[in-house]
Amino acid sequence: MSAQQLSDLIRFARHNSPYYRDLYASLPPHVDRLTDLPVVDQRDFWAVNALHDSRVLTGPLSEATVYKTGGTTGSPKFSVFTRDEWRTFVTAFGEGLVDTGLRPGHRVADLFYAGELYASFLFVLDSLAHAPVDNVRLPIGGGAPLESTIPTLRDLAAQVLTGTTTTLCRLAEQVVSSGVPLGSVELLLFGGEALFDDQRRLLAAAFPGAEVRSVGYASVDAGLLGRPVPGPDARVHRAFTPYSVVEILDDSTGEPVTEPGRPGRVVVTSLFRRLMPIIRYPAGDRAEWTGTGPGHFRILGRAEEGVRVGPVSLYTQDAQDAVTAADTEGRVVGMQLVVRRWDGRDGLVLRLATAPGDDARAQVAGGREALARAVVTELETVRPLYPDSVRAGFVHPLSVEWARHRDLAVNPRSGKLVRVLDERPTA
């Protein structure tokens, strides 16, 4: 990254985006270092970034593609790319596909989801089309019935399957049930979710000759984050230099982490997006530098901005709003999201802390069970994909765990509440 490239982006955002103009109002006129800039607050960013009268965009929405990103149904979030920005996005990501093991002539089935403004299917298909090696693209999609998908994969002798971890595992389960493995598959490229040991075993049973690797690390809001690093650990990626800058910031101080093995939250700056600038934007994940190569980092799970439970993305604010709406008596004094994994599926536990003496109040208010049901109902209302995924067998039902405030986990260095506890053993 050149200092001139970064300083030009900062100057452009300050001049053309009311949001960044306000965010940087107290800074000197000329700033050319990322560490001189504040980290974007996601709530503030999205609160003023509606499709109409956006204060984040640097110009009119007259030439762009609009995609939906994570958020509640009542307040959806949209990410926009000009045609040039999208071309850069998919070309850079396509370059990273060679690190997954993609070879010339590979027949690749795109099993990501399409429609409803979601980007993953089109993004992967376009990235394959812009990859530096020839390949044959099979745009099947994740919504196609397994009864037709499996024969299609057999008939076309698909060699590479790419999709969310959940989609690949659903397919694998069906293949195992059929008793006829898909022997032509050489490569499984997962994205959008972590991969666990029990899932690896299932995938190996269905696709005995296939290697399992990350398709890459990107999101429709944060953009390019990391290209895969060949090796046994699918969590390791490297920054998409010179298209973006990845920082890992200390959880307590917010200062950049430089030494390997010290976890922090991932913050990204996109150097090619100008219509909707992304400058020091929290990606929602935690990571650590590995020290094994320039820009190599290991993804450790979701940060407090959000959490991924199977195929479902949730923001801590979603859960907080649900508690606020349901807890009309004000009995809850603290909350943590706890993600666990058992019986081959993810599950989300809402750990709710109540004040001393709440037992007596609970009797008057109808008991903790009633409050727990109300909280779960509120959260499922704003995140309907969760109950849909429960019915499909992808995740365990939401549950509530009661605690005292002293029982909530805190950062040992700062004493601050840890909003998300990911207790899943990642592979």
N, C-alpha and C positions, 0 to 999 in steps of 0.2 A: 504494500500500500504506500503510495506517495503522499507526503504531507500536503502537497498541492491538491490532490484529488479529494482528500478529506476536507481540507479547508474550503474548497469550492462547494462541496455538498453542504457544509454547515452554513456558509454564506447564503446559498440558494434557499435552504430551508428557512432561515431567519427572515429573509426578504419576502418569501412567497407564501409561507404557511403561518397563519395567525397563531396556531397552537405553539409551534416552535419559537415564534417571535416572543410570545409571552413566557415560554419556558426559559428562554435564554436572556430575558430582559435585563437581568442583573449582571450579565457577563460583559467583559471588555468587548469592544467592537470587533477585534480580530482574535479568533480562537482557532487553533489548528491541532489541538490534542484532545483525544477522546476523554482522557481523565479530567479535563477541565469542564466537561459537560455533565449535567445531572442525568441520572438514569430515568427513563420514562416511567411514569406511574400508569400502569395499564388501565385502571379505572378512569383516570382523568383523560387518557388518550382516547378510549372508546366512547366516553361520555360526549365528546365533541366531534366524533368522527362518524356521524350519520351520513347516509348517501346524499341527503339534501342539506345544503348549507354547512358542509363539513368545514371545520376550522383546521383540520390536519392537511387536507389536500392543498397542493401548491398551484392548482389551476382548475378550470372547469372540467366537469366530468363529461367530456365530449368525445373522447376516443379512448376506450379501455374495455377490458373484460372484468366483470364483477364476480367475485367468488365469496362464498359464505365461510366464515371461520367460527371458532368456538364461541359460545355465548348462550344465554337463556332464550327460550322461545319468545318471551315478551320483549326482549331487547337484542335482536340478532346483530351480529357484527359482520361487516363486509370488507373484503380486501380487494383492491383494484390494481391492475397492471396494464400499462400501455402495451401495444404490440411489440415495441422494441424491448421493453423490460421483460415481457414474457419470453421472448426469443432468447435473451441473455440467460434468463432463469433456467429454461429447459436445456439450453446448449451446455451450460456449466454443469448441470446435474447429469446430463448425458455423458459428459466427459468422465464423470466419476463412476459411471456404470462399468467401465473397463476394469476397475479395481474390484468389482464383485466377482469377476470371472467370466463376464460376457465375452463370447468368442464370435468371430465372423460366421454368419450363417445361422446362428442360434435362432430357433423358433420360440418366441417369447409370448406367453399368455398373460395379458393384463387383466387381473382379477380384482382390481380396485373398484370403488363405487363411483358411479356417474350420476349426473342429474341433480336437481334441487340446489344448484349453484355450488356443489362440492367440486373440488379441483383435482382430487387424487388420480382419478382415471385418466383425465385428459393430460394431466401433468406427466404421468409416467409414460403414456403413449407418445407424447411429443418429445420427451427426453430420449426415448428409444429411437425416435425418428431423427434426432439430432446427435445421436451417439457417434463416436468416431469409427465404429466398426459396423459393418453391414449386419442387419438382423431382419428376421421375418416377424412381423407384429400380428398378434392374434387378439383383437379387442373384444374379449368375451364379457368382462365386467363381473363384479362381485354379486350383482343381484340376479344373475341368471340361475335357473334351477340346477341343482347338482345333477339331476337326472339327465339333463342335456349337456351340462358342462363336461362331465367325465367322458362320454362318448366323443365329444368334440376334441378333447385333449388326446384321446387315443387315436382318432382318425387322422389328426394333423401331426401326430407324434411330437407333441410339445416337449421341448427340452428345458425350458425355463418357465417357472411359475412365479409371478410377483403379485403380492396382495397384502392385506393386513394379516397379522398373526392369526387372528380369529378365523378369517376366511380360509386361510391355508389349513388350519386345523379341522375346520368343518369338512373341508374337502378330503383331508386325510382320513378322518373318521369314516366317511362314506366309502372311500377306496378300500380301507381295511375290512369294512363290513362285506364288501363285494367279494373279497377273497382273491382279487386279481390286482396286484400292485401295478402302478404306472412306471414301468421300467425305463421308459424313454426319458424321464425327467432327470436332469443332471444338476439343476441348480434351483434352489428355492430362495427368493428374495423377499424378505418381510419388511414391513414399514408401518409406522403409526402406533405400534405397541411394542413393549418389551417381549422378549422370548424367554421361556422358562424351561427347566430340564424336562418336566413331564411332557411339555409340548414337543421338545426335540425327539423324545422317544416315540411319540405318536407319528411325527413326520417321517422318522426313519423307518417305521413299520410300513407306511404307505408308499414311500419313495426311497427304497433301499440304496439306490445308487446316487442320491442327490446330496450335495453340500448345501448347508443352510447359512445364508449370509444376509447382512443388512443391505437393503436397496439404497440406503443413503439417509441423511438426516436433513430434513427440510420441513417447513410448514408454510401454509398459505398466508399467514400474517407475518411471521418473522423472516420468511424467505430462506435463502441458502444458509445452512448451518454446518454441515460436515459431510465430506465424502468418505466412503468406506476405506478402511485400512486393511489390506489382506492379512490374515492371521487367524488364530484360534478364537480370539475374543471379538464377537460381533458388535460389542458395545463401543469399540475404539474407532474413532473417526479423525479426520484432519480438516482444518479450516479450508474453505473454498477461496483461497487466495488466488487472484486479487479482487474477487467479487464481493467478499464480505469479510468482516473482522469479528472474531469470536473472543469475548472476554469471559473469564471466570472470576466472579466477585465474592469476597468473603461474606459469609452469611451475617456476621455481626457488624463489621466495620464498613462494608461496601467497597473496600479497597481491592484492586486487582490482585489475584493470586498468581504467583509466578512459579512456585516450586511444585514439583510433581507430588501426587498423592494427597493433596490438601483439597477437600471438597469445597465447592461454592456453587452459586447459581450462574447459569449461562445467560449472557447478555450479548446481543448481536447488533452490528451496524451493517446495513446493506449499502454498498458503494455504487449501485446501479439503479436503485429505485428513487425516482424524483417526484413522481405524481403523489405518492403516499410515502414520504420519507420514513425510513426505519433507522433511527439513530439511538444507540444504547437502549435497545428494546429488550425486556426480559422474555426469554424464550419459553419460560415455564418449566425448565429442567435444571437439574443439578449435575455437575460433572467434575472431573479432576484431570489435570494434565498428567500424561503417562511418562514423559521424559524419554520415550522411545524414538521420537522423531520430531521434526519441526512442526509445531501446531497440532500434535497428536493429543487427543483427549478421550476420556472414557465417560460415557453417559451413565449416570448413577440413578436416575429416576426423576420424578416430577418434583418441582419446587413448590413453594406455597401458593404461587399464582394459580396453579391448577393441578389436577391429578387425572391420570388415565386408568380406568378400571375396565379391563377387557377392551371393547371397542368404544367405550363411552368416555368422553372428556367432561370433567366437572371443574368448576372454579370454586375456590373456597368461599367467594362471595355468594355464589348460588346457595351453598349450604347455610351460610350466615343469614341470608335473607329468608330462607325457609324457616329457620329457628325463630327469627324475629316475628314472622307472620303467625306462627303456630303458638308461640309462647306468650300469650296475652297477659299472663300473670307475672311475667318477668322472673321466672324461676331459674332459668339457665344463666350461668355466670361465666361460662367458658366452653369452648368447643375445639375439638381436633378431628380431622379426618384420618382414619386409620385404614390402610389398604392391606388386606391379607389375601393369602391364596391357600385353598385347601380343596381336595377332591378334584384337582385339575382345572379350577376356575377361580377367577378373582372375585373378591367381595369387598364391599365398602361398609365400614362401621363408623357411625357418627358417635364419637365419645363426647358426651354432654356432662358438664360439671354443674352441680347445683350448690347453693349456699348452705351453710350449716342451718339446721332447723327446717330444711325443706320437706322432711318426712311428714311433719304435721300439716304443712301447706298442701302437700300432695293429696292428703285425705280429702281436703275441702275442694280442691280443684279437679278431683276425679281420678287421681292416681297418675303415676309416671307412665303407665302403659298407654293411657289416653293421650298424653303429651307426645310420647314416642310415635304413636300412630299418626298424630297430626303433623309432626315434623316430616315424617317419611312421605305422607301424602302431598305436602307442600313441595318437597324437593322433586318428587316424581312428576308433579304437575309442570314444573319449569324445565325439567330434563326428561321428557317422555322417552328418550332413547334408552334410559336405564330400565324402566319396567318392560319395555319392548325386548331388551336384551335378556332380562330375566326369563320372560316367557319363551324366548328362543333357546334358553339353556346356556347362554354365553357367560353369565355372571350369576353370583348368588344374590338373593334379595337384600335390599338395604336393611341394616339393623342398627339399633341404638344400644350403646353401652353407657351406663351411668357411673359417674365418678365425682370425687371432690376436686376442687380446683388444685389442691396440692398434688393430686395424682397426675395432672396433665404434664406431659414431657416439656422440658424447657431446654434452651441452648445452654450448655454448661459454662460457656464463656461469657454470655451476656445476660443470662437469666430470662431472655425473651421466650415467649410461647412458641413452640414449634407447631405450625398450623397443619402440616401434613406429615404423617408417619407412614412410610412405605415399608412394611414388614415382609414384603415378598422377597424370597431368595432369587436374585437374578442370575441368569446363566452367563 
